[in-house]
């Protein structure tokens, strides 16, 4: 995957369910994860924690978008989303989309990828920014008559629920050290 600034977004997740995120499974700020996955089977499954990714997000209720935000601080996407669980938006949103400026690269643990925070997430060419923003709008809005504009490098990630994380850990298809919380299963 290119990391030379030729793209704006490195990863994204579409319409994740807020109720499927275990926002406070244990004690401490790093006891939870915002897990995404690619593939399902042993040898091909890849997990990544997007909690600290920098990017943009959109919160949705049952009728459409209610809030658009930017996550650029230490807390990343996960921190901003978690804050919205208890602020004035608390009960009004149930789903979210996110788009990370950071790239996803191979991690040291089997089956895990990690975020690579780019020093300069905004590409240097107008053409790249325009292309990527168009792809973002087409992806979120699902414009039926629009061309199939795609992100240059961003890969789509599917949400991993707490029960899925436990099943994945139980099956042993990824290194269990990658989980920052103890999945709910017995050893």
N, C-alpha and C positions, 0 to 999 in steps of 0.2 A: 504494500500500500504506500502511495507517495506520502512523504512527510516534508516536502520541500516548499510548502506554502501554495501549491497549485490547487488547493481546495479550501473551502470554508468549514465544512462539517466533516467530522471523522466517524461519527456513529449517530444513530437515532433510534428512538422507540416510539411506537404509535399506539395511542389510546390504552395505556396501561391503567389498570384498576387500582385506585388509591386504597381500597379496602383489602387488597391482596398484598400490600406492603406491610411488613411487621415493623412499624415505626419505633417501637420500644420493647424489643424482646428480652432485653437484659439490662444490666447497669452500664453506665458510661456512654460517652458519645460515639464510640466506635462499635457498639454491640449490635448494630443493625447494618443491613446492606441493601442496596438498590440493585438487585441482581438481574442481569439480562443473559440470555443464552442464544447460541446459534447451534443448530443441529440437536440431535437427541441421543445418538447411540455412542457406546463406548468407542474411544478412538477418534471420534469426530466431534463430540460435544465440546463446546467452549463456553465458559462462564466468564463474566466480567462484572465488577462492582462499579456502577456509574455514579455512586453517591458523591464523589468529589470532582466529577467532570464539570468543566466550565461550558456554558452554552445558553441556549434559550429554551423556554418551556411555555406550554399553553395548558391552562386548566379548563376543564369542561364540566358543565352540569348536564342534566338530561336534555337540555334544549340547545346547547352549543357552547362556544367559548365564553368564559367569564373573566379570564385574566391572562395576560401575556407578560412574562418576566424574563429577566436576564440574570444568570448566575455566574458571577465572576470572582467571588471571594474564596477564602479557604474552605468554606462549607460546601461549595459547589452546588450542583443541582439538588442533591439530597438535602442539604441544609435549607435551601430556599423552599423546597416542597414541604419539608417537615415544619418550617415556620408557618406556612400557610394552613396547616392543620389546626393551628390554635389562634390565628389572627382573625380579622374581620371576614375572611373568606371561609373560615373553618368548616362549616357544614354545607357550603354551597357547591363544592366541586367533588366529583367522584372519579373522574378520569383525567389523564394527562398525557401529553406528547412532549418529548424532549429531543433536542438536537445539540450534540456535543461539538464544540470547537476542537476538542482534543482528539488525538488519534488513539486507536486501540492496537496494541502490539502484544507479541507473545510474552507471557510471564514465565517466571522460573518454576512454578508449580504445574504439574501435569493437569491439563484440561482447563487452565486458567489463562486469561489474557488480562492485561492491565492498561490503565490509562497512561498515555504519554502526553504530558502537558506541553504543548507547543509554545515556544517563546513568543511567536508572532502568529496568533491564530487567524488573523485577517489577511487574506492573500493580497499580493501587491498589484494585481491587475484588476481594472474595472470589469473586464469581461468575465473573470472568474467569479467575482462577487455577484454580478448580475445573474449569471448562470445558476449559481448555488441558491440565491434567494428565490429565483423562479422555481427551481426544483422543490424548495421548501414549501412554497405556496401550493404548488400542484399536489404535492404529497399530502399536505394537511387538508386542503379543500376537496381533493378528489375530483378535480374538474374533469367531467366526462368527455368533453369535446377537445380537451387539450392534448397536445403531443405528449409523448411519454418521456419528458425530460427527467433525467436521473442525476443524482449526485455524482460528482466525479470520483469520490473515494468513500463516502459514508456508507457504512453497512448497517442494515436493519437488525435490531436485536429484539428478541421476544422476552416478555416479562417472565421472571421465575418467581412463583409464589412460594410461601414458606413450606407448604406441603410438598411442592415439587423439589425444593432444595433438600428436604429430608429424604425424599425418594432417591435423588441423585447421589446424596452422600451415602445412603444405605447400599446402593448398587455399586459404590466404589469406582465410578467412572471418571471421577476427578479427585485430585488430592484434597482430602478433608481439611487440611491446614488453611485452605483458601477461605473457608467460612469464618467470619469474625464472631459469629454467634453459634451456639450449639444447636444444630437442627433437632427438632422434636422427634427423636427416635431413640431406641435403647440399643446400647452396644452389645 
